[in-house]
Amino acid sequence: MEPFTRLTLKAFLAAVCSLKESLPESVQEKIRTVGETEEYDRLDAIARNCPQLKPSYVEARQALNRPSQERNKGGDFLPDETPDPFNTETDNLARDIEELKDMQELLDRIEAELRGRDGDESEVPETIKRVLGAEDCFAIARQLFPYRPLA
């Protein structure tokens, strides 16, 4: 399985698990078609064009891309030791990361499922195919990967 396909599958499943209700039938039909044809890269377009999926899909993609974006950040710049005498303002850099922790746990469970029991990462596991081929992928995904969003 290609790395982009793997990334798309993980983010898509995380987005489906974070929904509050099932998707419209037209979207479900597109997902079932992807499950039948095994053209998993099409899930990216489905998620980005579906208003229910897009916010959580984008959040999951960002969570998956975060380590690669932060790697070697600032490594090429020498620190500036000169003080800024007129700036008395303190930046508040604190963020609420509880929701990110929950999303990361969900992504880790999906990754474990994609890796499979025998460590074969070349094919999509039957459990994931079952989610994509189901009448209601939301219900099956929630059974496999329980997730309760904070909001």
Buried (B, 14 or more C-beta within 10 A) or exposed (E): EEEEBBBBBBBBBBBBBBBEEBBEEEBBEBBBBBBEEEEBEBBBEBBEEBEBBBEBBBBBBEBBEEEEEEEEEEEEEEEEEEEEEEEEEEEEEEEEEEBBEBBBEBBEBBBEBBEBEEEEEEEBBEBBBBBBBBEBBBEBBBEBBEBEBEE
